[in-house]
Amino acid sequence: MNLRSYRQSRDLTLAQAAAELGMDGKNPARTLQRIELGEVRWDAEIVERIVAWSNGSVTLEDLHRARLKYLLHIKAEKAALEAAE
């Protein structure tokens, strides 16, 4: 299950989920959103917290798929821009 689907299945906002995960920093909700969308590389610590928090419903493989989807989308956009030049 992907992270966003799991969070939504629990009716949690990004801010609520980030708080449950113990995320801190300037904008933990945005950081979690970026992880959901695959926009950022995550470290092992947050992966372990997400897997434990979701009781295994969200796996490393799920997070990896989100990251690959994002990277492939960016690569396609870049290729389209280069082709238009």
N, C-alpha and C positions, 0 to 999 in steps of 0.2 A: 504494500500500500504506500502511496506517496505521502510525504509529510503533510502537504496541504490538505489532502483528503482526510488524513487521520485527525488533524487539528479541527477541521470543520465537523467531523463526525462527533467530536466532543463539544461542539458549539463554543469553541474558544476563539477569542480574538488573537491577533498576532501578539499583542502586548501581554495578554494573559498567558499564552503558551510560552513566550520568552521568559516571563517571570517564573513559571513552573520549572523551566529548564535551567534556571539560575543564571541566565544571560545578563550581562551588564554592559556598560559602555554608554556611548552617547545616545544611541537609538537602538535598543535591543530588538524592538519589533521590526524595524527595517532590516536589521541583520538577519533575523529569522526569515523574513520574506525573501531576502536574497538567497538564502540557503534553499528555501522551498523551490525557487525558480532556477536554481543551478547557477546563479550568477557569480558565486564565490566558491573557492576551494575551502573545504572545511577541514578542521584538524581532528585528530583521533579522539581528543577529549569530548568535543561536541557530538561526534558520531556516537560515542559510547553513551552519552547522556540522552540523546534522542532515542536510541534503541531501548535503553532501560525505561525511559519515560513512557514510551509507547508499548511497553511489554512485548517488544519484538515485532509489533505490527509494522513498523518502519525499519527497514534493514539497510545495511551499507549498500547493498545492491540497488535499492530504491533511490538512495541519495546519488549513487553513481549514475543511474539512468537519467535523473533530472539534470545532472551536470553535463552529460553527453548530449542530451537534447538541446540544451542551451548552447553548447559549443558548436554543434552542427548548424544551428540556426544562425549564429553569428558568422560562421564560415560561409554559409549560403548568401547572407546579406553582403558580405565583403566581395564575394565573387560576382554578384549581380552589379555592385557598384563599379567594380573594375571593368566589367563587360560593357557598361554604359559609357565609359570614358573614351 
